[in-house]
Amino acid sequence: MDKDGQLIFNDDPFLIACNTAYQLIEEGKFPEAIEKIDKLMGENPDYPGLVETFRTAKFWKNRSNDIEALEKGKSTADFLMMQWEVFRRYSLEKSIIDSAAYHAAMKYIFFEAAEQYKVAYLEEQSTINSFDLLLNLGVCFITLGEYRHAIEALEFARITFRSNAKLLSLLGEAYYHLGEIPKSLYCFKEAFFVDPSEIDLSLLKAKPILQLAALAREKKPGKDEREWIPVFGHIEDLFYVKRQVNTQQVESIKREIFTLEKSLYQIGREKAEETNIIPRLINKYLWMLDYFELQHYDFNNIADIRSQLIKIDREIFEEFFKNKPK
């Protein structure tokens, strides 16, 4: 109470009870949460958050027996992740995805899934798919905001799978939120070079990626923004971290350019617009441009690449090169 005898925010018994229910959900104690919310709804059914909390607890209580019946480890973790997708769609339909109860459930489900993936990995339940276990573990930690744990799992997986786009993008996300920006941008640049289509943008909240995705949607409406993110990342100088490219890699990029150009000319510009050929071709050329500008300077190759890029997308590159020093 305050000095005038008025009920203050922290004294609201319904708020205190709701917070207790959120805590119970976060601990996976769904029957107890339902019991508490049931009582509150009997007293004041219109109190904000009660319906959302009841639906959340009820959804997961209905799956508790199935979860308990599963073998600990991968089976349980996979089931939790699969049911989370069901719950996410249900939450969108019922407009509870922004509720405190939803976020409490997310903490429990992803923490529990992470624990089960660790069990699976340590017990070698699926040695063939050990990379997938580590990747899923990384996804759980990213979702929970446990970025250091995410890096531990993902860097370990990276020892054997150095060129996986989803892995690299998740590392970029984790490093970004820990303030290691150059490492983050390096990982993102590599990820979008390897294969943009493997990247799950819904998992990425790093500001540079959100900015580039929005720019790609604005400049290339109707296109897959993942394919255009590396192009605009170069133009906006957000992917400013460069790495040394060796002779073998240069030759590999040249072969990819040749293949993409052949595909472009075979199917024609109009049909190519409906594919990922054009942004990928541009991205490969931009890597070669960096190579000849920064690593192995060659004026003629630079001029040829600039000419090719303007030919591929005049709207983007004519203005870009006009404002860029030669």
C-alpha positions, 0 to 999 in steps of 0.5 A: 500500500502507498501512503494514501491506502491505494493498491499499488502495482506490486500489491495486485493479487491477480498480477502476483498470481499470474506471475506465479503461473508464468513461473510454473509454466517456465518450470514445466509444471503445467497442471499446477499452472492450470489449477492456479489460473482456473481459480483466478478465472473463476474470480475475474475471467476478464483479467488480462493474460488469464485466457492466454496463460490457460491455453498455453498451460493446457496445450502442453499439459495435453502432451505431457504423457507423450513426452514422458513416454519417449526415450530420453535424448533425441526422441524427446528433443525432436518431439518437443521441437515438432510440437513447438511448431504446432504450438507456434501456429496455434499461438498465431491463430489464437493471438497469444504469441506475444503473451508472457505465457508464450515466452514462459513456455518457450523458455521451458521447451527450448531449455528442455530440448537443449538438455535432451539434445545434449543427452543424445550427443553425449550418449551417441544416440545418433552418431551419423547425425551428430552434426544435426544434434549440435546444430539443433542444440545451437538453435535452442541456445540461440532461441533462449539467448544463451549465445555463449553456449550456442557458440560452444556447440556450433564451433564444435560442429564447425570442426567437421562441417566448415561450409554449412550455411545455416551453421555459419548464420547461427554463429553470426547471430551468436557472435553479434549479440555478444558484441563480436561484430567482425566475427559475426559479419565474417560468419554472415558473409560466408553463410550467404556465399555458401548457400542463402537458401539454407539460412533460416531468417526467422532465427536471425535478429542481428540488426545488419541482417534485418536491415539488409532483408528489409532493403532486399524486400524493398528493392527486389519485391517478390524475390527471395530476400535471402538471395539478395542479402549478400548483394546489398551487404556488399553495396551498403558495406555492411559485410565489410569483413573480407577474407583472403581467397586462395588460388584454388578458391578463385578458380572454383568461383570462376567455374561457378560464374561460368556455370551460372552465366551459361544457365542465364543465357540458356533459359533467358533473362525473363525465366532467370528472374524467377530463379536464384541465378542472377543474385548468385551470379552477382554475389560470385562476381562481387567476391572476384571484385574484392579479390582483384581490388584488395588482394591481387590488384588488376585494373583490367579485371576490375573494369571487366567485372564492373562492366558485367555487373552493370550489364546484369543489373544496371539499376543497382550497379551504375549508380553504385560504381559512379559513387565508388572510387576506381 
